[in-house]
Amino acid sequence: KKVEDTEVVKGLDSPLKVYMLALVDAAAKKGESVPVTKDIMKVRKFYEMIRNDQLEVTQKYQDLINGQASVDMTDVGRAAEISSLMGMESTVLPGFFRFLAKKRRFNGLSMIADFYMEELYKEQNIVPVRVTSAQSLTDEQRESIKNKMKKITGAADIKLVTSVNADLLGGFKIEYNFLDADNIRGPQEALDYSLKTVLQKAAVGQGVLLDELQDAVDTGR
């Protein structure tokens, strides 16, 4: 089925989502859902490195990723070169690159990749959860948190990402419902069970300065 820019699809508010669904369908028909997903993750990492200035972006390179016209290279040629730069594993995504290039939609590739990963998480009902704790969590604690968050979110599975921050003094903080689920960014909800927050609330209630109270905890006075 040919995808047109002007096609109206119920429940979709952007042509880029139409392209994303076309990619999902092509990957499923080719039996390449897993390698396409890996490739999409490469695409997102690629653009993230560019945004963070971790890749040298020359003018020609910028023209490549933005799909701008050039004298010595066609749109399809640019798509092929970018595919080679990213090291695609699937056969579907290079073809999808060519499709976007012909439609002059290659500058939407980053957004399409974002839509793809969002749809994947929704379809598999996976919820990312970030836990920051004062000390490393045990396996039992990790499993307990995952089970608790399954009940809270209704998820089939939890993608648990952990880190240690001694400034919490004790306990942990849970963040979830991320705007960017794949890159674990923009949490919209949180549960704070850290000792630092408990002390802060107690200090506010008793009119005690938090830094003095924390200093007393640190020094044992």
ROFIDREN-123657 format. One record per atom (N, C-alpha, C): x, y, z; residue in three letters. Coordinates in steps of 0.2 Angstrom, whole numbers, plus 5000, padded with zeros to 4 digits. Layout:
REM ROFIDREN-123657
XYZala
...
This chain:
REM ROFIDREN-123657
500449945000lys
500050005000lys
500450065000lys
500350114995lys
500750174995lys
500550225000lys
501050255004val
500950295009val
500950365006val
500450405007glu
500450475004glu
500550525010glu
500850585009asp
500850635014asp
500250655016asp
499750655012thr
499050685013thr
498550635016thr
498850575017glu
498350525019glu
498150535026glu
497450525027val
497250535034val
497050465037val
497450455043val
497350395046val
497050405053val
496450375055lys
496150385061lys
496550375067lys
496550425071gly
496950425077gly
497750445077gly
497850465071leu
498550485069leu
498550565068leu
499050605071asp
499050675070asp
499650695066asp
500050655063ser
500650675060ser
500750615054ser
500950645048pro
501150595043pro
501750555045pro
502150585049leu
502750545051leu
502550475055leu
501950485058lys
501750415062lys
501450365057lys
501250395051val
501050355045val
501650315043val
502150355042tyr
502750315040tyr
503050265045tyr
502950285051met
503250235056met
502850175056met
502150175055leu
501750115055leu
501950075048leu
502050115043ala
502250075037ala
502950035038ala
503350065042leu
504050035044leu
503849975048leu
503449975053val
503249925057val
502949865053val
502549885048asp
502249835044asp
502749795040asp
503149835037ala
503649805032ala
504149765036ala
504349775042ala
504749735047ala
504449675048ala
503849675050ala
503449615052ala
503349565046ala
503249595040lys
503149555034lys
503749515032lys
504349555033lys
505049525031lys
505249485037lys
504949475042gly
505249445048gly
505849475051gly
505849535051glu
506449575053glu
506349625059glu
505849605063ser
505649655068ser
506149665073ser
506549615075val
507149625079val
507649665076val
507949645071pro
508549685068pro
508349755066pro
507649765064val
507449835063val
507449875069val
507249845074thr
507249885081thr
507949895083thr
508449855082lys
509149865083lys
509349925079lys
509149925073asp
509349975068asp
509050045070asp
508450045072ile
508150105075ile
508450135081ile
508650085085met
509050115091met
509750145089met
510050115084lys
510650145081lys
510550215078lys
509950225075val
509750285072val
509650335078val
509350315083arg
509250365088arg
509850385092arg
510350335093lys
510950345095lys
511350395091lys
511350385084phe
511650425079phe
511450495080phe
510850515080tyr
510650585081tyr
510750615088tyr
510750565093glu
510950595100glu
511650615100glu
512050575097met
512850595097met
512950665093met
512550675088ile
512550735084ile
512350795088ile
511750785092arg
511550835096arg
512050855102arg
512350805104asn
512850815109asn
513550835107asn
513550845100asp
514250865097asp
514750805098asp
514550745098gln
515050685099gln
515250665092gln
514950695087leu
515150675080leu
515350745076leu
515850735072glu
516050795068glu
515550805063glu
515150855062val
514650875057val
514950925052val
515150905047thr
515350945042thr
514750965038thr
514851015033gln
514251045030gln
513950985025gln
514450945022lys
514150895018lys
513850835022lys
514050825028tyr
513750775033tyr
513050805035tyr
513050875036gln
512450905038gln
511950895033gln
512150905026asp
511750895021asp
511450825020asp
511850775022leu
511650705021leu
511150695026leu
511150715033ile
510650695038ile
510050735037ile
510150795034asn
509550835033asn
509150825026asn
509450785022gly
509150765016gly
509150825011gly
509650865012gln
509650925007gln
509950905000gln
509750944995ala
509950924988ala
510750944988ala
511050904983ser
511750924982ser
511850914974ser
512350934972val
512550934964val
512750864963val
513150834967asp
513450764966asp
513150704969asp
512550714972met
512250654975met
511550664975met
511150604973thr
510450604973thr
510150594980thr
509550594980asp
509250584987asp
509350514989asp
509250464984val
509350394985val
510050384987val
510550414984gly
511250404985gly
511450424992gly
511150484995arg
511250505002arg
510950455006arg
510350425005ala
510050375009ala
510550315010ala
510850295004ala
511250235004ala
511850255008ala
512150315008glu
512750325011glu
512650335019glu
512050365021ile
511950365028ile
511850295031ile
511450255027ser
511350185029ser
512050145031ser
512550165026ser
513150135027ser
513550165033ser
513450225034leu
513750255040leu
513550225047leu
512850215047met
512550185053met
512650115054met
512850075049gly
512950005049gly
512349965051gly
511849975046met
511149935047met
511249865047met
510849825051glu
510849755052glu
510249725047glu
509749765046ser
509149735043ser
509249755035ser
508749725031thr
508749745024thr
508149795024thr
507749795028val
507149835028val
507249915029val
507749925034leu
507849995035leu
508150035030leu
508750005026pro
509050045021pro
508450055015pro
508050015014gly
507450025009gly
507050075011gly
506950075018phe
506450135021phe
506850205020phe
507450205021phe
507850265020phe
507750285013phe
507850245008arg
507750265001arg
507050295000arg
506550255003phe
505850285003phe
505750355005phe
506050365011leu
505950435014leu
506350485010leu
506950465007ala
507250515003ala
506850534996ala
506550484993lys
506150494987lys
505550544989lys
505250534995lys
504750574998lys
504950645000lys
505650655000arg
505950715003arg
505750725011arg
505750665014arg
505550665021arg
506050645026arg
506750635023phe
507250615027phe
507450655033phe
507250715033asn
507350755039asn
506950735045asn
506450695043gly
505950675049gly
506150605052gly
506750575049leu
506950515052leu
507050505059leu
507350555062ser
507450555070ser
506750555073ser
506250585071met
505550585074met
505250515073met
505350495067ile
505050425065ile
505350375070ile
505950375071ala
506350325076ala
506050335083ala
505950395085asp
505650405091asp
504950375092asp
504450385087phe
503850355086phe
503850285086phe
504350255083tyr
504350185082tyr
504550155089tyr
504950185093met
505150155100met
504550165104met
504250215104glu
503650225108glu
503150175107glu
502950165101glu
502450115099glu
502650045101glu
503350025101leu
503549965103leu
503449955110leu
503650005114tyr
503549995122tyr
502749985123tyr
502350025120lys
501650015121lys
501349945119lys
501649925113glu
501349855111glu
501549805115glu
502149805118gln
502449755122gln
502249765130gln
501949825131asn
501749845138asn
502349845142asn
502949875140ile
503549875144ile
503549945147ile
503649955154val
503750025157val
504450025160val
504750085157pro
505450095160pro
505350125167pro
505750105172val
505750135178val
506550145180val
506650205183arg
507350225185arg
507350225193arg
507750195196val
507850195203val
508550215205val
508550275209thr
509150295212thr
509150285219thr
509650245222ser
509750225229ser
510350255232ser
510350255238ala
510950275242ala
511450225242ala
511250155241gln
511750105241gln
511450055235gln
511950015232ser
511749965227ser
511149925230ser
510649915225leu
510149875227leu
510349795226leu
510049755231thr
510149685230thr
509649655225thr
509749595223asp
509349565218asp
508649555221asp
508549545227glu
507849535230glu
507549605230glu
507849665231gln
507549725231gln
507349745224gln
507749725219arg
507649745212arg
506949705210arg
506949645212glu
506349605210glu
505749635214glu
505849655220ser
505249685224ser
505049745221ser
505449785219ile
505249855216ile
504949845209ile
505149795205lys
504849775198lys
504149755199lys
504049715204asn
503349685206asn
502949735208asn
503149785212lys
502749845214lys
502549885209lys
503049905204met
502949945199met
502449915193met
502449845193lys
502049815188lys
501349825191lys
501249825197lys
500549835200lys
500349905199lys
500749955200ile
500650025200ile
500450045193ile
500850025188thr
500850045181thr
500349995177thr
500249935179gly
499849885175gly
500349855169gly
500949865170ala
501449845164ala
501549765164ala
501649735159ala
501849665158ala
502549655160ala
502949705159asp
503649695161asp
503949765163asp
504449765167ile
504749825169ile
505449835167ile
505649885163lys
506349895162lys
506649935167lys
507049905172leu
507349935178leu
508049965176leu
508150025177val
508750055177val
508950085184val
509550065186thr
509750085193thr
510350125193thr
510450175198ser
511050205199ser
511150225207ser
511750245209val
511850255216val
512050325217val
511750355222asn
511850425224asn
511850425231asn
512450435234ala
512550435242ala
512250495245ala
512050545241asp
511750605244asp
511050595246asp
510750535244leu
510150525247leu
510150495254leu
510750485257leu
510850465264leu
510550395265leu
510050375262gly
509750305263gly
509050305259gly
508850245258gly
508250235254gly
508350245247gly
507850255243phe
507850265236phe
507350305233phe
507450325227lys
506950365223lys
506750335217lys
506050325215ile
505850295209ile
505550345204ile
505750345198glu
505450385193glu
505250345187glu
504650365184tyr
504350325179tyr
503850375175tyr
503550335170asn
503050375165asn
503550425162asn
504050405158phe
504450455155phe
504250475148phe
504350535146leu
504150565140leu
504550525134leu
505150515136asp
505550475131asp
505750405134asp
505350355133ala
505450295137ala
506050255135ala
506250265129asp
506850225127asp
507550255130asp
507550315130asn
508150345133asn
508050365140asn
507550345143ile
507350365150ile
507450435152ile
507050475148arg
507150555150arg
506450575151arg
506350635155gly
505750665156gly
505250625160gly
505450605166pro
504950575171pro
504350615173pro
503750585172gln
503150625174gln
502950605181gln
503150555184glu
502950535190glu
503550505194glu
503450515201ala
504050485205ala
503750465212ala
504150425215leu
504050405222leu
504650405226leu
504650455231asp
505250465234asp
505250435241asp
505650385242tyr
505750345249tyr
506450365252tyr
506750415250ser
507450425252ser
507450455259ser
507950445263leu
508050475269leu
508150545269leu
508450575264lys
508550645263lys
507950675263lys
507450655259thr
506750685259thr
506450685265thr
506450625269val
506150615275val
506450675280val
507150675280leu
507450725285leu
507250795283leu
507150805276gln
507050875274gln
506350895276gln
505850845275lys
505150865278lys
505150875285lys
505550835289ala
505550845296ala
505850905298ala
506350925294ala
506750995296ala
506251055295ala
505851045289val
505351105287val
504851105293val
504651045295gly
504051045300gly
504351075307gly
504951065308gln
505251085315gln
505651145315gln
505651175309gly
506051245308gly
506751235309gly
507051175307val
507751165307val
508051165300val
508551195299leu
508951205293leu
509151135291leu
509051115285leu
509251045282leu
509951035282leu
510351085280asp
511051075280asp
511351065287asp
511051095292glu
511351085299glu
511151015301glu
510550985299leu
510250925301leu
510750865298leu
510850885291gln
511250835288gln
511950825290gln
512250885292asp
512850885295asp
512950855302asp
512350855306ala
512350815312ala
512350745310ala
511950725305val
511950655303val
512650625301val
512950665297asp
513650645294asp
514150645300asp
514150685305thr
514650695310thr
514450655316thr
513850635317gly
513650595322gly
513450635329gly
513450705328arg
513350745333arg
512650755335arg
